[in-house]
C-alpha cells in the first residue's frame, strides 16, 4: 500500500513535468512564427532564454529550500503548474516584444517550482519502492517535448490559426493541476527534510553540477535553435523544421523509457557515459557532411544516446552526497540550469555574426569532451 502511494506521487511528478514541456515543445516549434509575427531578431530569443534561466534559478532555490519543506511536494507542484499555465498567454498571444520577453516570469517560476520538486518526489519514491525512477521522470520530460513538437508541426503544416492552440494550452495546464493534486502525497505522508541554511555545496555536488551546467547550456541551444536553423539557414519548409523537435524527442523519449532496463543489464557508466560519447561523435560526423535528412536521423541517434545523461548525473550525485537531499536537489537544479544563462544567450548573439550552423558544430565538439570527462570522473570515483 505504501509503495503504491509513492508510485502515485511519482506519476504526479511525471504529469507535472510532461505538461509544461509539452507547452514548451509547441512554443519552440513556433519560434519562427513568433519571430515573423513580432518582427524581432534571433538575439531576442537568446535574451528570453537567459531571463527565463534567472527566474527559474531563483524559483528552484525557493522551492527546494523553503516551499517544499513547508507545504510538501504535492502543493508545490500544483502551484508551479498553475503559475506555468499563464505562459501560453505571453508566448503565443503576445502582440509585442516586451510582452513576449515577460514570458520568462510564469515560465521560469512555474518550471523552477516544478522541476526541483519533481526531482525530490521521484528520489523519495526511489527510496521507498527501490525502483529506478529518475530515468522515467526524465522520459516524461522528453515525451512532452516530442508531443509538443508533433502537435505544433501538425498545426503549422495545415496552416491552422496558432492563436487557438496557445489558448487551448492554458486550459490543458490548469486541468493537469487537478490530476497532480489527486495523485500527490499529503504533507504528513512525506519524509521531507527540514530547510538547510545557505552554504557552498559539497565537492561532489559541485562537480556533477558542472556537468549539468555544460549539458543544459548546450543541449537547449542545440535543440531549441534547430527549427530556426532548418527554416532560416537550411531553407526547409516549416514542417521539416518542426521535425527537428520530433526526431530529437523520439530518440530521447525512447532512450529514457529504456534507460532503467539498460542500466540493469549494463551500468550507469555505459548508459550515461559511453553511449552519449559515441552518439555525439556520430552526430558530429553527420553535421559535417551536411545533408538535411541525415541530420534528422542524427538527431534521433543523438537524442537516444544522450537521453539518460541528465538523470544518471542526478542519480549519481544524490546517491553520493552528504548534503541535505532537498538542498542537494535544489543546488543541482540551480547550478545546472545556470547553463541556460550562457548557452542560449551566446547562440543568440553569435548566430547573427556567424550562423546557427557554426554554433551547432562547436556544441557537438563540446559534447565529445563533456562525456569524455564525465567518464573519467566516474572512473576516478569508482562508480560503475
N, C-alpha and C positions, 0 to 999 in steps of 0.2 A: 504493500500500500504506500509506504514512504517512498519507494523507488518510483512509483507512478507519479506521485506528486512532483518529484524533482524532474521527471521526464516532461511533465506538463509545463513546468517552469521553463525548461529548455525550449519546448515548442513555442512558448510565449515569446522568448527571446528571439527565436528564429523568425517569427512573424514580424516582430518589431524591426528586424534588420531587413527583411525582404521588401516590405512596402516602401520605405524611404529610398532604397536603392533602385527599386522599380521606377519610382518617380524620377530619380536621378538619371537612370538609363534613358528615359524618354526625353529628359532635358538636354543631355549631352548630344543625343542624335538630332535634336532640334537647334543646336547652336548655329549651324549655317542659316537656318530660317530666322532665328532671333537676330543674328548679326545683320542680315539683309533688311529685316523689318525696322530695326532701330538705327541702322547705318552707323556702326562703330567698328573699331579695328580689333585685330587679334589680341592686342595688348589689354583691352578691356576684360576679355575672358581671363587672362592671366591675373589681373587685379581682383576679379571676382573670386577666383580660387584662393588667392592669397588672403583676402579679407575673411573668406569662409574659414580658413585654417585658424586664423587668430581667434575668431569667435568660438570655433569648435574646441580649441585647446583650453580656453577658459572654462567652457561648459563641461569638458571632460574632467578637469580637476575638481570642479564644484560637485559633479555627480559622484565621483569616487571618494572624495574626502568628506563631503558634508551631507549631500542629499540622500544617497543610498543608505548610509548608516542611520539616518533619522526616519525615513519613510519606507525603506525597503525597495527591492528591485522592481516589483510589480508596479507600484505607484510611479516610480521614476520613469519606467518605460512608457507608461500611459501618458504622462506629462510630456515626455520628449516627442512622442508620436503626434500628440495634439498640436504642439508647437510647430513641428515639421509640416503639418497639414497646411500651413499658411504659405509655404514656399512656392507651390504652383501659381499662386496669385501674382507674386512678384516676378516669377520667372516668365511664364507664358503669357500672362495677361498684362504685363507692364507696357507702357507706351513711351518710355524714355529711358535713357541710360542710367540715370540716378536711381530710379526705382528698381531697375534690373540689378544694380550693384547692392541695393538694400536686401536682396535675396539672401545675402550672407548671414543675416541675423536669424530668421526662422530655420534656415538650413543648418547653419553652424551650431546653434543652441540645441536644436532638436537632435541632430546626429551626435553631438557631443554627449548629451544625456544618454542616448540610446546605445551607442557602441560600447562605451565603458561599462554600462550597467549590464548589457547582454553578455559581455565577456565574464563579468563577475558571476552572473546567474549560471552561465554554462560551466564555469570552473567548479562552482558548488555542486552542480548536477553531476559532473565527472567524479567528484569525490564521493558522493553518495551512491551513485549507480555503478561505479568502476568501469564505465564505458568511455571510449574516446569520442568526445562530442565537439571539441573546438573545430575540427575539420568540417563537421556537418554545419556548424553555425556559419563558418566562412562560405560553405557551399550555398547556403540560402542567400548570402550576400551576392554571390556570383549569379545565382539563378534570377534574382531580382533584376540585376543589370542586364542579363540576357533577355528576359521577358520584356523589360523596358525598351531595349533596342528593337525587338521584334514588333512590339506594339507601335513604336514610332515609325519604323520602316513601312509598316502596313498603312499607317495614316498618310505618310508623305508620298508613298507610291500611288495611292488613289486620290491624292490631292484633296483630302478632307480638310475641313477647317480645324487647324490645330488648337484654336482657342477653346473649342468644345472639349478637346482631350484634356487640357490642363484644368479646366473647370471640373471635369469628372474626377480627376486625380485627387482633388481636395476632399471629396466625399469618400473616396477609397481609403485615404489615410485616416479620416475620422472614424469610419466604421471598423477599421482594423483595431483601433484602440479598445473597442468593446471586447473583442476576442482575446486581446492581450490581457485585459483585466480578468476575464473569466478563467484563463489558464494559469495565471501567475500565482505565486505563493503569497500567503498572508505574511505580514511582517514578523509575527511571532513564530512562524514555521521556518524561518531562515536563520542560518548561523552566520550572521554578518558581524565582522569585527568592528570595533569602535574606531572612530576617526583618529588619525595619527597626525602629529604635528609636522609641519613642513620641514623637510631635511633633504640633503643630497641623496639620491638613490644609491643603493649599493653597487659595487663594480659590475656584477653580473647583469643587473637591470640596465645599467648604462651601456654596456657592450651590445646587448641584444636590441636595445632601443635604437642604437646607432644603425644597425642593420635594417630595422623597420623604417627609420628615417630616410635612408637611401632608397629603399624599395618603394615606399609610398611616394616619395618625391619624384621618382622616375616612372613608376607604373601608371600613375594618373596622367602624367604628361604624355606618356606613350599612348594610352587608351583614349583619354578624353579629347585629345587633339586629332585622333585618327580620322573621324568623319570630315573634319576641315581639311586635313592633309589630302584625303582622297578626292574631295569635291573641288577644292580650290587649286591644288598643285598637280594632282594626277588627273584632274579634269574628268572624273567619273560622274555618273548620274547620282542623284540623291539616294536612290535605292541601294546602289553599290556602296555608297559612303556609309549608309546605315548598317550594311553587312559587316563592317569592321567591328562594330559593337557585338553583333550576333555571333561572329566567328570567335572572337575573344571569349565572350560569355559562354558559348557552347563548350569550348575546350576547358575553360576554367571550372565551370559547373560540373562537368563530367569528372574532372580530376579531383575535385573536392569531395564529391559524393563517394568516390572510390578511395579517398585518402585513408580512412581508418583501416580498410581492408589491406591496402598496400603497405601500411605501416606494420600491421600484424605479420604479414608474410615476408617483409624485408626489414626495414628500420627507418627511424626518423632521419638518419643521416642520408640514406639513399633517396627517400621521397622528398625531403626538404633541401638537400644539397646537390647530390649528383644529377637528379632529374632536371632541376632548373638550370644547372650549368650546361648540360647537353642541349636543352631546349633553346637557351639563349644563343649558343654557338650556331645552331641550325638557323635560327631567325636572322642572325647577323649575316650569314651567307646569303639567305634569301633576299633580304632588302638590298644587299649589294648588287644582286642580279637585277632587281627592279621590276619584275613582272607583277602586275596588279593581282592577278589571280593566285600566283604563288605566295604573294604577301598575305592574302586572306587565309590560305592554307597554313602559312607560317604563324599567323595569329592564333589559329586553333592549336597548333603544336605548342607554341609558347605558353598559351593560356593553360593548357593541360599540364605541361611540365612544371610551371611555376605556381600552380594552383595552391599547393599546400605549404609554400614557404612561410607565408604570414602566420597561419595557425600553428605551425610547428615551432616557429620562433616564440610565439606566445606561450605554448605549452612548455617548451624547454625553459624559458625564463621563469615562469611561475612555479615550476617544479624544482628550480634550483636557486630560490631566493629565500632569505630570512626576513625580508620586509613584510609588513602587513599586506595581506592579499589585496584588499581594496586599493591601498596606496600603490602597490606594485602594478596593478592593472591600470590605474589612472596614469602612472608615470610612463608605462609602456605606450599607452594610447597617446599621451600628450607629446612625448618626445618623438614618437613615430610619426604622428600627424604634423609635426613641425616641418616634415618634408614637403607638405603642401605649400608652405610659405616660400620655399625655394624653387622646387621643380617647375610647377606651372607658371610661376612668375617669370622665371628665366626663359622658358619656352615662348611665352607670350611676347617677351621683348626681342629675343634673338631670332624668332621666326620672321620678324619684319625686316631684320638685317640680312639674314641668311635664308633659311627656309625651315619648314617643319620637317622635311625630309632629312636635312642635315642633323637636326636635333634627334631624330629617331635613330640615326646611325650612331651618334655619340652615346645615347642612352643604352643601346644594345652592347656597346663596348663596356660601359659601366657595369651592366648586369653580369657580364662574364667575370669581372673582377670581384663583384659583390658576392656571388655564390662561391667563388674560389676561397675567399677569406672566411666565409661562414663555415665552410668545410674544415678549414684549418682550425677555427675556434672550437668546433665540436671535437676535433681530434685532440686538441690540447687539453680539453676538459674531460676527455674520455667519455663522451656522450655518444651512445650507439644510435 
